[in-house]
Amino acid sequence: MKTYQQLLDNVNQYIDNLPYPAQPQGLYGPIRYVLSLGGKRIRPILMLMAYNIYRDTTDDIMPQAIALETYHNFTLLHDDLMDHADMRRSHPTVHRKWDENTAILSGDTMLIMAYRLFTQDTSNPHIIQALKTFNDATIGVCDGQMYDMEFETRNDVSTDEYMEMIRLKTSLLLACALKIGAQLAGATDSDSNHLYDFGEKMGLAFQLQDDLLDVYGDPATFGKNTGGDILCNKKTFMLLKTQEIASTNEQQQLQQWIDATQYDPAEKIKAVTAIYDHVGIRQICQEKIEQIFIQSLKSLDQVGTDDLHKAQLYDFAHRLLKRKK
Amino acid sequence: MKTYQQLLDNVNQYIDNLPYPAQPQGLYGPIRYVLSLGGKRIRPILMLMAYNIYRDTTDDIMPQAIALETYHNFTLLHDDLMDHADMRRSHPTVHRKWDENTAILSGDTMLIMAYRLFTQDTSNPHIIQALKTFNDATIGVCDGQMYDMEFETRNDVSTDEYMEMIRLKTSLLLACALKIGAQLAGATDSDSNHLYDFGEKMGLAFQLQDDLLDVYGDPATFGKNTGGDILCNKKTFMLLKTQEIASTNEQQQLQQWIDATQYDPAEKIKAVTAIYDHVGIRQICQEKIEQIFIQSLKSLDQVGTDDLHKAQLYDFAHRLLKRKK
């Protein structure tokens, strides 16, 4: 069984050695840039771990693993463009470093590269089945992104709707990564589906943790400033839940900050965080993460494999949820 | 053998009946809109015609045929966004009717839908082979679009480079449409490749004809105003060739119009067209189209099928090149 570090090294090495056409440079330069910025490589690693449950090597599914990472980075590239984000992983985003058209087109090309990588080596007898799982993820993530955008202009988003949005936008790809790894290894449908469920729950907890860090993370370890979600009135679980349970007075205060067009950013972050603190949203969110994490472990437990492999997946999920950045 | 009209009806009917998820409406509304605007449906029809050479029915490859049309419309959607074009097929473009983010995301989703449609029915034993041909087209079209954008800021583009750009951006998909149709029908590699060559040449002639119509088309039948390429200094074969063969005096005049920042549009079109007329670019371009068309027929001739099917493909290509719009 490969360790997490070995798998991470495999993934990064494969990405470093990806062949790019020499021309047009304007197209492949940005793609190489985006893929070289690192990141946690969660999706390919999950796929490789799932495959590794059933097979000793992981080399033969590297193209499919990197397809998922390429797809994920395509979504970040286009999401950053749509959000007008300036920075990603401490580096300028593609539309800032180059321009918007380059961001559109190099994103499109990454999406195609993802499909190309996925079907590059078709010797695996389960490739079509796995490709359909991949398709389910890719379309679902777009649905999730659309809901995310629609929520920006809606005032009646419920916490359930938020959870469904992050299930689509974040969880689906983690769940599918595990399922694809299992499918490519020829696992039973039962195992594949339990791994999927494990990944889906893990993804929800992961995103809630992300939201939590955006408010309560330590900027020094978090790698970016906290409070970004508060400043852009992002309708996270924490905001929606606070709106639901806060006193009338606090609800009004919160709404005033949301509606405000001129304010001192630091002051807004401080004031909204104070309301969060007062309703105890940090603990509520942490409890929800814990609750979902336990659910995810129940799914993992039902996978018919030895405890060693389960422990590795447990450790990985645990590490993601206890992370500080 | 199905007639052109029957195939067109099949394609439009399939598109009309495509199932869309009810939600998110903001995502699937624009996609439905784009696909409903019509167009010549060249790519699916070519694929069906090629398949029809070897098989009596075409119903079983409709998803793959519509995948190509969906892919093609995705490229138009994103190209229009990158070009800031207001209209497409006499209707407002998606980024005008909705907004830029909707155009980005619904385009991304169309690209994924194309792959989804392509691999929806995987019972055909040649599906993987055909998918690889599709991949070659999809990535090549992006390369072509990038060259097209890069040419805008370059002053040393050659006619050869222009021909290579339109080969990638336009021809590749027509060529692959024919090849995929043949591959899915289990045709020999020789036939598939000759059909590919036929489509590649046809695509070049088709694009040159498009450029020609943009200058010399009758606005009444052309469906849009002529002179658009002249106004945006589009480096077409006609412009590049004129720059090459015009007298020094005309070259200077042409350059002045290209560099001009303030001018009466009608006057610019008239002046540039006068230079075109003087060097005889219309005839030069028509001769080039004719020459490439003859080359394409040589490839078609080498396809090992009966004359009836060849005649249908000949008619289709002939109709495209003699069109007035």
Interface residues (C-beta under 8 A of the other chain):
Chain A: P21 Q23 P24 G26 L27 H78 L81 M82 N101 I104 L105 G107 D108 T109 L111 I112 M113 Y115 R116 T119 T122 I127 I128 L131 K132 N135 T138 I139 C142 D143 Q145 M146 Y147 M149 E150
Chain B: P21 Q23 P24 G26 L27 H78 L81 M82 N101 I104 L105 G107 D108 T109 L111 I112 M113 Y115 R116 T119 T122 I127 I128 L131 K132 N135 T138 I139 C142 D143 Q145 M146 Y147 M149 E150
